[in-house]
Amino acid sequence: KPDTPLLGLAYRLGAWDRHPCIDGIRPLFADVPVKHYTERVLAKPGYAVGGVNLEASPYFAGFQIIFMKLDGKTLNPKDSYTSDWVRAGNEKPTQSATYKSQGKLVVGIHGSSGAITNTMGILYQLAPGETAKTPTPTDPQAKAMEEYRRRVERMRAAQEARKRVRGKPGAKSN
C-alpha cells in the first residue's frame, strides 16, 4: 500500500571475492517472517525508517537505520534515533553515504543486486504536486560519480544536437 511506512529491514550477511558483504536485504512493513531472511532491524512502536547510513569495503558491507517518529503521514526528524550498525565483517569502510527523507514517509527501498546486494537507497513519498529531486549522497566518490553522470548527459545532448544539424539541408557534414 502506498501510505504504508517502512518499519525496518531484513538482511543476510555473506561474502564476495573473500570480502564480507550484505548478501541480501528486504523491506519490512510489519513484524512478519521473510523467507530466507532471519536477521532483522525493526523500529520501536510509533517510529519508522527515515534514512540510512551505508558503508562499503569494497562491497556494500554495512548499514545503520535512522528511525524517526511517525506523525500522521510524515516523519519527525527532530525525534529520531539510530539502530546499531549491521556490519558484515571487520574490514574498514572505504566508502560511506547517508540518505535521509527529510521527514517524508519512507515507503520502500531500491537498489541493485546480482549474487550479492550491490547498492541500496530509500524511496519516500512526495507531497501532492511535488517533483522528485535526486538526493546528493554525502560521500566524495558518489558526488564525483554524479558529476560524471551529468557530464555524460551533456555530451550526449551535444551529440544529438550535432546529428540534428547534420541532417538539415545545407548543413556542413564532418
N, C-alpha and C positions, 0 to 999 in steps of 0.2 A: 504494500500500500504506500502511496507517495508521501503521506504525512507520518509514517512510522519512523521514529528516531532510531539511529544506530546505537545499540546499548553496549557493544563490545566486539571482540574478535576471538575466533577460534583459530588455532595455528598448529603447525607441525614443524619440528626442527629437523634439519638434515645436513648434508654436506654435498659440495660440488667441487670437483678438482682439488680434493683434500682441504677445502676451506669450509668451515661451518657456515650455515645459512638458514634462512627461513624457507622451509621446503614447500609450505602451502599456508594459505590464510583465507578465512571465510568470515563474512559479516554475521553478527548475531543481533537479531531484533527482539529476541526473547531468550530466556534461560532454558534452551532446549538442546538436546544432543545433536551433534553434527557428525554424520557418518565419516569415519576415518580421522576425526579430529578430537583428541581427548583433552588437550590443553586449551585454556580459555582465559580471557581477561574481561570481566564484566563491571559495569558501573554500579555504584551504590544506588539504592532506590531514590528516585527523584532526579537522577543525573543521567546524562547521555554523552556519547562521544562528541567532542567539539574540535578535536585536532589530533595530530600525531607528530611525534618526533621520530625520525628514521635514521638508521646508520647502515653503512656498508663497509665491508673489509675483505675482499673487494666486492663480494656479492651482498645482497640485502640480508643483513645478519642480525638486526635488532630493531625494536620499536618500543615506544612508550606512548601510552594513550593519554591525551588531555581530556578529562571529563569536565563538563560544565552543567550547571544546574538547569533543569528543564523549567521554562517559564512559558507555558502555553505551547505555541508553535515556534518558539525561539529558544535560544540558549543564553544564559547569563555569563559572559566571560569573566565578570568580577567575582563570581562564586564558582571557583574551579579547583580541581586537584589533579595530580598526575598519578598514573599507575606506576608500579615498579617497572624497571626495564626488563624486557624479554630479550635475551641475547642467546644466539646460537652457539657461541663459544667465547673464548677469551682473547681473540685477536683484537688489536687496537683498531678502531674505526678509521678509515681513510677518507670517508665522505659522510656528511650528515645533512639533513634538511628538516625543516619544520613547516607543517601546513596547518593553518587554523581556519575555522569557518567564520570568524568574527561575529559569532552569535547566531548565525544562520543554522537551521536544523540540518544536521548531517543525516543523510538518508541512504548512504551506501559507500562502497569503496570501489576503486578502479585500479587497474594495473595490467601487467602482462606476466605470463608465466609459460614455461615450457616444462623442462624437467624439474625446475625449481621456480620460486617466485622471483621475478626479475625486478619489478617496480611496483609501487603502491602509492595511492593517494586517496583523498576523500572526495565524496560527492555531497554537495549541500544544496538545499532548496533555495531558489531565488524568490524574492518578493514579486508580486504581480507587476509586470511592466519592467522589471529589472533585467538587464542584459548580463550575460556571463562574462567575467573577466578572468583571464588566466592568472592565477596567483604566481608570484615570483618566489621561487624557493630561496632559502636564506644561505645556502652554501655557494661558494665561489664557482665551483665546477658547473653546477646547474645553471647559474647565471651566465656563464660563458657559453654553455650549450644553447640557452635561449637566444643569446645574441647571434650565435652561428645560424640558428634556425631562421631568424629574421633576415640575416644577410642572404641566405639561400633563397628565401621567398622573394626578396628584392631582385636578385639576379634572374630568377625565373620570370618575374614580371617584365623585366627589361628584355629578355629573350623573346617573350611573346609579343611585346610591342614591336621589336625589330622584324619579326616574322610578318606581322600585320602590315608594316610599312613596305616590306619587300613584295608583298602580294598585290599592292596597288599599282595601276598602270603608271608608267613614267618614273617609278622609284628605282633608285640605284640598287643593284644586287652585288653581293660580295663574292 
